[in-house]
Amino acid sequence: MRALTRHRDAGAYALGVLDAPEAARFERHLGRCGRCAVTVTQFMPVIRVLGRLAGARRPPVRPTRSLQQP
């Protein structure tokens, strides 16, 4: 998977639509990429709204590194 593709996968990862191998690859990338950590964090309000609209609660994304900025 090329780096640009990995960056594009941030939204799909946050939405939970990647299959297990793709999610695992993205999580390895996420552990090294602050840009994607920020992107995944920015998707969280959207995920909550979509969950309410769908009437279901989605488990929170559990990235391999902290998404808190220093």
N, C-alpha and C positions, 0 to 999 in steps of 0.2 A: 504494500500500500504506500503510495507516494505521500510525502508530507502535506501537500496541498489538499489531497483527498482526506487526510486525517483531520485537517482543520475544518473541512466541510462537514465531517461526520459529527461535529459537536452537537448540532441541533438534533440530529437523528438519535444520538446517544441520550440526550436529555429527554427526548420523547419516548425512549424505550423501544425504538423500532429496529435497532440493529440486532442481527441474530447473535447467538452466543460467541462464535469465533470472532465476528467483527467487533463486538463489544469488548472482548478481551484484548484485541489489538488496540482498540481505541484507548482503553484504560491504561495500557502500557505507555502509549503516547501521552496521555493526559498527565501521567506522573512526571513528565519532563517538560510540559508545555504550559506556561503561564497564560498564553493567549487563549488556549482552549479552556483552561480552568475558568477564566473570566467569562467566556462565551457560555459555558454550561451554567454558571451562576446566574447569568443574565436571563437564561431561559426559565428559571425556577418560577417566577410569577406567572408566566404563560402556562406552565405545566399545572400550577394550582388552579387557574381559571378553567383550563380545559377539563381538568378532573371534576370540578364542580359542574360544568356543563354536561359532562357525560354521566354524572351521578355516581361516579366511582372515585375512590381514593387510590392514587398510584403510589407505590412505595417510593420513598425518596431515592434519588440517585446517590450512590455511594462511591464516589471517586476514590482513587488510590492515594490522593494527596489532599491536603487541606485547601479549600477554596478561599480561605480568608486571606486578604491582602495584608502584607506587613505594615 
